[in-house]
């Protein structure tokens, strides 16, 4: 989901044979879910009858870009660390 929802969204879906479920369109839109995306359902015994659904992004390539600085920053850090091994 790329933006914060203005209000909670609630939608019904009927569980079918073989435990098949169609994700209601308002929920799919709120999750920014698309065909072939993976959804994780989480149920907690402390909350009977409640399940939380999480969208698992299909690709995380580049998701942490810049977390540890630029490529040159990382290379300089590694050079310094490797040089310290010889001490």
C-alpha positions as a printed Julia matrix, in Angstrom:
87×3 Matrix{Float64}:
   0.0     0.0    0.0
   1.49    3.27  -1.05
  -0.75    5.65   0.91
  -2.47    5.71   4.27
  -6.12    4.74   4.24
  -8.56    7.45   5.25
 -10.73    4.9    7.1
 -10.82    1.18   7.83
 -12.1    -1.0    5.0
 -14.35   -3.96   5.58
 -15.55   -6.43   2.94
 -17.13   -9.88   2.95
 -15.95  -12.99   1.13
 -17.39  -16.49   1.19
 -15.11  -19.47   1.75
 -15.72  -21.98  -1.04
 -14.99  -25.64  -1.56
 -11.33  -26.57  -1.15
 -10.9   -23.52   1.12
 -10.87  -21.14  -1.86
 -11.45  -17.46  -1.21
 -11.82  -14.52  -3.58
 -10.16  -11.4   -2.25
 -12.75   -8.6   -2.33
 -11.8    -5.78  -4.68
 -11.75   -3.03  -1.99
  -9.3    -5.11   0.07
  -7.13   -5.93  -2.95
  -7.06   -2.21  -3.8
  -6.19   -1.24  -0.2
  -3.34   -3.78  -0.19
  -2.27   -2.8   -3.71
  -2.42   -6.53  -4.45
  -2.25   -7.84  -8.0
  -2.61  -11.27  -9.65
   0.18  -13.68  -8.6
   1.04  -11.63  -5.47
   1.5   -13.69  -2.33
  -0.67  -13.01   0.71
   0.13  -14.31   4.18
  -2.74  -15.07   6.54
  -1.88  -14.91  10.22
  -4.15  -16.29  12.97
  -3.43  -15.93  16.69
  -5.01  -18.36  19.19
  -5.4   -15.39  21.56
  -7.83  -13.87  19.02
 -10.17  -16.7   17.9
 -11.99  -15.97  14.67
  -9.59  -13.21  13.63
  -7.04  -13.4   10.82
  -4.67  -10.72   9.59
  -3.65  -10.6    5.93
  -0.26   -9.3    4.8
   0.92   -8.72   1.25
   4.39  -10.11   0.56
   6.18   -8.06  -2.04
   7.44  -10.21  -4.89
  10.73   -8.41  -5.21
  12.85   -6.54  -2.73
  15.71   -5.76  -5.1
  16.94   -2.29  -4.28
  14.66   -1.91  -1.27
  17.56   -1.05   1.01
  19.48    1.12  -1.43
  21.25    3.88   0.45
  20.75    2.32   3.87
  24.5     2.03   4.39
  25.48    5.03   2.29
  26.54    5.11  -1.32
  28.35    2.26  -3.05
  31.59    4.19  -2.66
  30.93    4.65   1.1
  30.46    0.9    1.5
  33.59    0.1   -0.51
  35.66    2.59   1.55
  34.36    1.05   4.79
  35.24   -2.45   3.6
  38.74   -1.32   2.57
  39.29    0.2    6.03
  38.02   -2.93   7.78
  40.19   -5.23   5.68
  43.22   -3.02   6.29
  42.61   -3.26  10.04
  42.8    -7.06   9.89
  46.52   -6.84   9.2
  47.22   -4.92  12.41
